[in-house]
Amino acid sequence: MEWQPDEQGLQQVLQLLKDSQSPNTVTQRAVQQKLEQLNQFPDFNNYLIFVLTRLRTEDEPTRSLSGLILKNNVKAHYQNFPQGVADFVKQECLNNIGDPSPLIRATIGILITTIASKGELQTWPELLPQLCNLLNSEDYNTCEGSFGALQKICEDSSELLDSDALNRPLNIMIPKFLQFFKHCSPKIRSHAIACVNQFIIGRAQALMDNIDTFIESLFALAADEDSEVRKNVCRALVMLLEVRIDRLIPHMHSIIQYMLQRTQDPDENVALEACEFWLTLAEQPICKEMLSGHLVQLIPILVNGMKYSEIDIILLKGDVEEDEAVPDSDQDIKPRFHKSRTVTLQHEGGEDEEDEDIEDDDDDDDDTLSDWNLRKCSAAALDVLANVFRDELLPHLLPLLKGLLFHPDWVIKESGILVLGAIAEGCMQGMIPYLPELIPHLIQCLCDKKALVRSIACWTLSRYAHWVVSQPPDSYLKPLMTELLKRILDGNKRVQEAACSAFATLEEEACTELVPYLSFILDTLVFAFGKYQHKNLLILYDAIGTLADSVGHHLNQPEYIQKLMPPLIAKWNELKDEDKDLFPLLECLSSVATALQSGFLPYCEPVYQRCVTLVQKTLAQAMMYNQHPDQYEAPDKDFMIVALDLLSGLAEGLGAHVEQLVARSNIMTLLFQCMQDTMPEVRQSSFALLGDLTKACFLHVKPCIAEFMPILGLNLNPEFISVCNNATWAIGEISMQMAKMKGGLKRLGFMQVLQIINPLQRGL
């Protein structure tokens, strides 16, 4: 017999669903407890599906909520559902996929997808055939609901659908979807394209077999009146450009004309999808040949797309000029990741390919807008096209630029400054004749009354820092530095952030050119400590660390040390061992310690001890987690990595002075454990520290060589290039120290030398 609810139980569930919509936190807590109790009873899930699918007299939010609670139960406990409950839920979903309410249809679709994602596609063989069959229904709701569910399944399980595990259902599904490209309902047309789109990047065989029909069908929909359909058509063409450009080349002129139109679509979502086309095309070898004749149309469209929209300005609080006293919220601060110390960078000034492009500083400075938008996409497209066409782009741009940069409307002027920054890398040679006039204008824009103009001027000037530094210092470097330092102390947090980042770039380019201005620079950076909120404080650490890297030992003057160290140590003492703000501060101190050398001695003992403690704590947590993963959380090993890197900085900066600190600690024992860690970044930093300790106090490394050498040998694996570099460097440093001792290398022993050479030969 079919399951039927108990009336009293049904009323209880309905009351619970009503209560769960209450804003009262006490009620919410009570609801959570009641839900946990009810989940002990398997047929509670029957009540939930019953409310969702059968109680059409109830209001839609309550019914939908019932389905979402059931979805969460499926995610957490589906393997414990009795067969009868699972079957009832599945049957109810399929029977009611055509509910008159769009909200309920969508909820049922989500529920079906969640069940399918729990490995049920294999054990629910009737699902796909039934959904495909329901597409033929004359009832619109049934067709639309089935398509909604199929779209979600295609998104979540695209690889599985193209595998033998399910007997390749795509062979039937793809031709079926293509039939619906001509459906009279725009919603159905949109679903059909979205379903097929899921299989482009993976080059599903069933789609490749129907590729010409697919492309013809897309072209037929190019002028569709529905914006969602146009968006999906653009998305399909962008992906096809990546995987089947051979099929698009014969039509490329028409496609480019179409995308030029769509990049100006009144619907910004369509325009954004179309704009992606230019980014993708720029990566193709045929880009220059195909686009040359269209630049005259394309460049003004991209430039126009680089203006802030009204909604952007609202989201960015573009009308708020002074907000430095407003505390940051946690969501303002993006997670950051520590980049392990690579010895080749520090010690030989070489470039390590693995460390390039870690951070994309070519982004325009809209970082607080996490969403990818038309402005960002247009700027990125112009940037990559500038790298393809180089100075050939300038005849199309320069006539526009003059009108933009001096425009009375700040939004247009701001977009012009962004354009100038976007082309800096690709068109640098062609821009050189104009820079003597443009750079002073941009420096002037640093004082603009609009914060968004000041912040983009910081970013654009940083893109031309290399040229600025190549000129006589008094011409551009000094005025730029003076104004940037003022902007570091701006009343607007966004400008502070942009100025700090730009100044760090200038520091990297100028290096020792900054030495005459160190006192002035430090006064500004230290003053910012008392002014900055949480987020910008983290960027300030980076600016100070970069300054130390750039000027090196020139920072080791009593006057400079007295300015810089007290605020850094105050922050150091403020932060707890578990606080992730330690990462940027440890990185900063590592650079400062290396630069100050003996000047860091008065501060080194507590810093050294804390680093050793951080390493020890992390290793202990890792051991507990490995032994009892159900009882303990995995540690965040970044704490250990940044601590090892700061110890490296101390060893490099203090040299022989570090010997006493090493003697009074168990760092060599800890280092032995770190060198065998499963995480490559931990090993990378361990080998850097081993090399620096070998140079600074070989006396403490020497007794450990017999244990350390085999580990170093095992890490001569080019698969992890930075780990391999650091291990090689550490072996070299140990070998040089041993060579200084009479017959030292002989004492390594034949077997140990073999242990080093064998993996090296395998790696080579």
N, C-alpha and C positions, 0 to 999 in steps of 0.2 A: 504493500500500500504506500501511496505517496505520503511523505512527511507532512504533518499539519502542526501548527504552533499551538501551544497552550495559551488561552486568551490572557490569563493573568501574567504569564511570563512575557507575552508580547507587550502588554501595557508597561511592564517594568523596563523592558528594553527601550521602548519609545520614550519613557520618562528620562531614562539615562541619556538618550540622544539629545533630548531637549536641554537637559542640564549641562551637557558638554558644550553647548553653544553660549553658556553664560560667561560674562566677562569676569565674574567673581573668582578670585584665585582659590579661595577655600572650597567653593563648589567644584572647581576644576580638579583640585587635589582629591576630593571625595570621588569624583567620576573616575579618575585614574585607578584608585584603589578598587572600586567596584568592577572596572573593566578587567583588572588582574584576577579578581575572584571569579568572574564569569568565564574567563578563558580556561578555567579548569574544567568546564563542561563543554564537551565537543559540539553538542548541538546548539550552542550559543551562536556558532557560525551559520547555522540554518536560519536562526531568527534574523541575523543580519542580512542575509541574501533575500529573505522573505520581505523584509521592510523595503529593501532596494527595488525589488522587481515586482512585488505584488500589491503593496499598499499605495495605490495610485491616488488615494484620497488624502494622503499625508503631503505636507509641503515638500518641495524639491530639495531644499538644503538639508532637511532631516534625512530624507532617503539617500541623498548623495553621501552624507556623512557616514551613514550606516555602511555603504559600500567601501568608503575609504578606510574605516576601522577594519572591515573584513580584509581589505588589501594588505594592511599592516600585519594582520594575523597570518595571512598566507605567507608573507615574507618571512615572518619569524617562526611559525609553527607548522607549516603545511605538511611536513613529513609526519606529523603526529595526528593529522586529520584522519578519522576513521573513513574507510572506503565509501561508505554510504553518504557521509557528509560531503566528501570531495565530489562524488558523482552528482549529488543534488545541486551543489554550487555551480558546477560546470554546466549542467543541463539548464538551470535557470538563466545563466548568462546567455547561452545560445538562443533560448526561447524568447528572450526579452531585449535582444540587441537592437530591435527596432522601436524601442519605447518612444512615445511622442515627444518626450522632453530631451532637448539636446544635452542638457547637463547629465541626465541619467544615462543616456547613450554613451557619453564620454566616460562616465564612471565605470560602466560595465566594460567598456573597451580597455580601460586601465586594469581592471580586475582580471580580464582574460589574459592580458599581456603578462601580468605578474605571475599568474598560474603557469603560463607557457614558459616563463623564464626560470621557473623552478625545475627545469628538466622535463616538463610535462609535454613538450611538443612531441617527443617520441612516444609517450604513453597516452596521448590524447589524439589518436589517429584521425578521428572524425572532425577535429577542429578546423583545419585548413580547408578540406573539401566542403564542409558545411558553410563556412564563411564565404568561400568563393561562389558557392551555389546561391547564397542569399543575395549576392550582388545582382542577380537577375530578377530580384523581386520587383513587382510593379509598385510596391509601397516604398516611397522615397525614404522614409525614416529607416526602414530595414536595410536598404542599400547603403545609405549614408553611415549608419551605425556599424555595419559590417566592414565598410571601407576604413572607418576610423580605427577599428580594432586591428585590421590587417596592416594599416600604416604603422601602428605602434609595434606590431610583431616584426615587421620588416626592419624597423629601426633597431630593435633590441636583438634580433636573431638573424641578421643578414648572412653571416657565414654559415650557420647551421642550415639555412634554407637552400644554400647552394652546395650542399654536401650529400654524399651517398647515404648518410645516416637516416635521412628522411625520403630516400628515393627521388631526390631532386625535384621537389614540388614546383620549383621555379619554371620548369619546362611548361607547366600548365598556367602558372600564375602570371608570368610576364606577358604572354600573348593576350591573356584575359584583361590585364590592366590596360594594355594598349588600346583595346576596344573602347574603353571608357574615356579616352582622351576627347572623344566627340560627344560626350553626354551633354544633355541640355542644361544640367545643373552645374554652375561654376564650382560649387563645393566638391562635387563628385570628380570633376575634371582635375581639381587641385589635388585631391587625395590620390588619384590615379598616377599623376606625375610624381608626387612625393614618394609613393611606393616604389616606382621604378628607379627613382634617383638613388635609393639606398644601395643599389647594386652596381653603380657606375664605377666607383673607385676600386671596388674589389674585382672588377672585370668579370662578373658572373657570366658563365658560359651561355646560359639561356638568353641573357641580354645581348651578348656579343653576336649570337645567332640572329637576333632581331634588330641589330643596330641601325640598319638603314630605315626600317619602318619607324623606329623610335625617333630618329632625327627628322624624318619627314613629318611625323606627327607633331613634333616640337615646333617646326617651322609653321605648321598650320595654325598653331595656337599663339604665334608671336604677337599678334595684335589683339589678344583677348581683352575684353573689357574689365575682367576681374583682376584686381591687383595681386591677389594670392596666387592665381594661375601664372601671371607674368613673372612673379618672384620665383616660382618653381621652374619656369622655363629658363630664366637667367641662370639659376643655380645649376640646372642640368648642363647648359652650354659651357659653363665655367669648368665643371668636372670633366666633361668630354674633351675639353681643350687639354686637360692634363693627361687623359688616358687614351683617347682616340682622335688625336689631332689629324691623323691621316684622313679620317672621314669628314673632317670639317674644312680642310684646306680648299677643296673645290668651291665651297660656299663662303670663303672667309670674307670677301669684300662685303657681301650682304650681311653677314653676322656682325662685322665691325660697325656697319651703318646702323644696324638694329641696336647694338649695345651703346652706341653714341646717344641714341634716342632714350634708351632705358636708363642710362646714367643720369638723365635729367627728368626721370619719371616724377610726377607729382607725389607719389607715395615713396617716402624715404626708404622704406624697407626694400622696395623694388630697386631703387637707385643704388642702394648699398650692395645688393647682390650683383647688379650689373657692373659696378665699379670694381668688384673682385676680378672681373674678366681681364682688366688691364694689368693687374698685379700678376695674374697667372700667365698671361701672354708674354710678359716681360721675361719670364724664365725660359721661354721657348726659343730655340735657335732661329726660328723664322720671324721673330718679333720685328727686327729692323726692316726686313724686306716687306712684311705685311703692313706695318704701321706708318712707314715714312710718308706716304701720301695723305695720311689722315691726321697728322699732328696738328695741322692748322685748325681742325675742328675740335680735336680731343683736348689740347692744352687749355683753352679757355673754359671748357666744361669742368676739368679737374680743378682748375684754379677757383672757379665759382663754387665748387663743392667744398672748398677748404674754409669757407666762412662758418663761423659759429651759427647754429640755428637758434631760434628763440628758446627752444626747450633746453639746448645746451647751456645757454647763459643762465637760465633759471636754476638748472641742476648744479652749475658751478658757482652759484651765488655771485654772478658777475657784477651785481650792483653793490656788493659788500666790499668796501675798500679796506677797512681796518678790522681784522678779526684775530689779531695776535693774542688777545686775552681769552679767546674762547678755547676751552680745553678740547683736545682731540678725543673722538670716540674710538673704541677699539677697532671698529670696521674701517676706519680711515687708514689703518696701518697694515700694509700688505705683508704677508710672511716673507722673510728674507732668508737666503741660504748662504752659508759660509762656503767660500771657495778655498779648498785646501792649498797649503803652501807648496809651490812647485819650485824646486831648487834652481832649475835652469833659468827661470825668470830672475831670481834674486842674484844669482852668482855669476851668470855669464851674459846677462842682458839679452838673451835670445828670446825668440817668440816660440811659445809652445802652442801648436795648432789646437790642442784640446781646450786651451783657455781663451781662445779668441771667440768673440761673439757670445760670451756668456751673458752679458747684459746688453740689451739692445738700446743704446743711447740715442738711436736715430728716431725714436718715437717722438712725435710732437708732444708738448708737455701737458697732455690731458690725462695724466695717470690717475687722477682721482675719479675720472669717468671710466669705470671699469668696462663699460659696454663699448664694443667696437662700433664705430658710427661712420657716417658718410665723410665727415671731416677727416678722421684719422685714415680712412681707406684711401681717400683722394690724395692726401699728403704722402702716404706710403707708395701709392702708384706713381706719383710724380718723382719721388725719390728713386725708385727702381728704374723708371724710364730715363731719368737723368744719367744713370749709370750705364744704360744701353746706348743712348744717343749722344751722350757727352755734350759738347758745345753746339752740336746741330740743333739742340733744343732751344738755344738762346734767341734766335731770331723770332721764334713764336712767343717767347716769354717776356723779353725785355720791353716791348711796347706796352704790355699789360702792367709790368711791375711798377713803372714810374707812376702810373695812375693810381695804383693801389697804395704804394708806400707813403704817398703824400695826401691821401684822401682825408677829407674832414670827418667822415664817419668812422669811428674807432673800430667797428667790426670789420670794415673793409681794409682799413690800415693794418689791423692785426693779422688778417689773412695774408696780406702782402708780405709781412715779416715772416710768417710761416712758410710761404712759397720760397723766400730767399734762403731759409734754413734747409728746406727739403732738397734744393738743388745743389747745396754746398759741396757735397762729396763728388757728384757726377760732373758738375760743370765748373769745377774750381779754376781750371786754366783759363776758360773763357771769361770768368768773372773778375779775374785779377785787375784788368784795366779800370773796373768800376768800383773796386773796393776802397780806394782812397777817399772817394766821396760817400760811399754807402756806410762804411764802418762808423764815421763820426755821426751820421744820421741815426744809426742803430743805437749808438751810445746815448744820444739825445733821447731816444725812445725809452731808455731805462728810467727816465724821469717822468714819463707820461702819467697823466692823472688817472688813467684806467689801469687797474692791477693786472688785468688779463693781457694788456699790451706790454706792460713792464715784464711780465713773466715770459712771454714768448720772445721778447727781445733778448732776454738772458740766454735762452736756448739757442737762438739763431747765432748770436755772437760766439757761443761756445763752438759752433760748427766751423767758424772761421778763425779759431784760436791759433791754429798752426801758422796761418798767414800773418796774423797780428804779431806773433812772436818773432817772425822772420824779418820784421821791419825795425828801424831804430827805436829803442824803448820809449823815448819821449814822444814819438809820433802817435802811437796807438796803445801800446801796452799799458803805459802809466795812466792815461785817462780811462781806459777800460777797467783796469784794476780798481782805480779809485771809485768809479761809479758802481761796479759790481759789489765792492765792500759795503757801500751805502745800502745797496739793495739787500744784502745779507741781513741788515738791520731794519728792513722794511716793516711797515705795520701790518702787511698782509702775509698770511702764512704761505700762500701759494707762491708769492714772489720770493719769500725767504728760501723756499725749497728750490725754486728754479735758479736763484742766484748762487746758492750753495753748490748745487750740481754743476753749474757753469764754471764756478770758480775752481772746483776740483779738476775740471777738464783743462782750464787755463794753467793750473799748477803743473799738470802732467806735461804740457807743452813747453812751459817756460823754464821749469827746473831751476837751475841756479840763477837765472835772470831775476828771480824774486828775492834773492838774498839782500839787496839794498833796502827792500821794503818790509823785511821780516817783522820789525817792531810794530809797524802800523797794521800789518796783516794779523798778527797775534792779538793785538788790542781788540780788533774787531771780532775775531773768532771767539775770544774769551768773553767778550761782552754779550755775544749771542747766547752763551750758556745760560745766562740769567733771564733771557728774553724768550727762548724757544719753548714751545709745547713739545709733547712726547715725540710725535712723528718727525719733526724737523731736527730734533736733537740727534736722532739716529743718523741723519744725513750730515749733520755737523761733525760727528765723529769721523765720518768718511773724508770730509774736507780736511780735517786736521791730520789724519793718517796719510792722506795723499800729499799734503804739504811736507810732512816728515820724509816720505819716500823721495820727494822731488828735490829737497835742499840738503838732505843727508846730514853730515856732520856739522854743517854751518849752523844747525839749530843748537849745537852744544855750546851755548854761551850762558853764563849765569843769569843775565837779564832775561833771556828768552825762557829759560827753564823756570824761573821764578813766576813768570806770567802764565805759563802753560800748565805746569804740573798740579798746582793746588786744585783747580776746578776738576781736572781729570780724576785725581785721587779722591776728591769729595764724592764724585759720581760712583767711583769704584767701591767706596765704603758704603754707599747708599743701597747698592743693588744686592739682592740675595743670590745665592748660588743657583737657584732654580729659575731666575729671571732671564728670559731670552734677550733682554736688552744688553746682557753681558757680551753677546756675540760681537756687535759692532764696536763696543768699548774695548774688548780684548784685541780685536783686529787693529784698532787705532793705537792701543798701547804697544802692540808688537812693532808697528812702524816707528813709533816714537822712541822705544827702547833701542831699536837698531840705529836710529839716527843720533840719539844723544850719547851713545856709547858710555863712557865712564860717568857722564853727567846724570845717568839714570841710577847710579849707585845708591843715593839716599832713599830711593823708593823701591829698590829691587826686592828686598827680603819678603815683605808681606805679599807682593805681587807674585813672586816665585812660589811661595808656600800655598797660596790660594790656587794657583794653576795645578800644582801637584795634587792638591785635595780634590779638585774637579776631575782630574784623570782617575784618581783612586775611587771616587764615588761612582763614576760612570762605569768603571770596570766591575765594581761590586754589584751594581744594579744589573748589569748585563749577565753576570754569573747567576744571580738569583732568578732572573727571567728565564735563562736557559734551563735551569734546574726545575723551576716551577712556573711554566708559562701561564697556567690557569690562575695563579695567585698574584703574580707581579706583572707590572707593565714593562714593555721594552723601553730602555732608556733612550733619550735623545743624544745620540753620539756626537752631535755638533758641539756640545759642551766640551767634550774631550778633544775634539779636533782643534777648536780655537785655542784651548789651553796649551796643547802641544805646539801650536804655531807661535803663541806668545813666548813659550819657553825657548823656542828656536830664536825668536827675536832677541831675547835676553842673552842667549849664548853668543849670538853673532855680535850684539852691541857691546856686551861687557867683556867678551874675550876671556882671558885668564881669571878675571875677577869673579866669574861664575863658579869657579872651582869649589869655594867654601860652601856655597849653597848646595851644590851637587853632593858634596861629602856628607852634609847633614840631612840628606833626604834619601828616600828609596826609589828615586826616579829611574835608575837603571833596571830595577826589577819590574817596575810598571812599564817601562819602554819595551822590555822583552815580551810582555803580554800584548801590548798595543801593536807590535810588529807582526803578530800572528792573527790580528783581528780579521773577521770575515769581510769587513767593509773596506773597499779599496782606499777611500779618502782617509781613513784612520791610518792605514799602512803608509800612505803617501806622506802624511805629516810626521809619522814616526821616523821614517827614514831621513826626512829633512832634519829633524831634531838630532838624530844619531850623527849625521854628518857635521852639524854645527858643534855638538859636544866633542866630537873627535878633534876638531880644530882648536876648541877652546880649552879642553881639559882631558887630554888623551889618557892621562893617568887613571881615570875612572872607567874609561871605555875598554882599556886593554884587557882587564881580567874577564870581560864578557865576550871577547872576540870569537872564541871557539863556539859559543852558543849562537852568536848573532850571524856569523858568516853563512851557515846553511840556509837561514831564513832569507837573507838578502839574495842568495843565489836562486831560491825558489821564486823570487819576485822579479826576476829578469825576464818578464813576459811582456812583449810589445802590445799585447791585447789591451793592457792598462798602461798607456804610454807614460802618464805622469808618475805612476807608481814605479815603473821601470826606470825612468830618468833618475828619480830620487834614490832608488836602490843602487843604481850604477854609480851615482855621485858619491854616495856613502862608502861604497867599496873602494872607490878611488881615494877618498880622504884617508880611510883606514890604511890602505896600501902605502900611501905616502908617509904616514906617521911610522908605520912598521919599517919602511925602508930606511928611515933616519936612524933606527936602532940597528946595531950590527947584527946581520943575519936575521933580521926580524921576519922577513917574508918566509924564510925557511921554516921558522918556528910555527907558521900557520899549519904545516902538515900537508902531505900529498893528498889525502882524502878530502880535506876541506877545500883545497884548491879545485879538485875535481867537482865537488858539489857546486861550486860557483860556475865553473866553465860549462858543465853539461847543460844546465837550463839555458845558459846564454847561447850555446850553439843551437839548441832547439828553437829558441826565439828567433835567431838569425835565419 
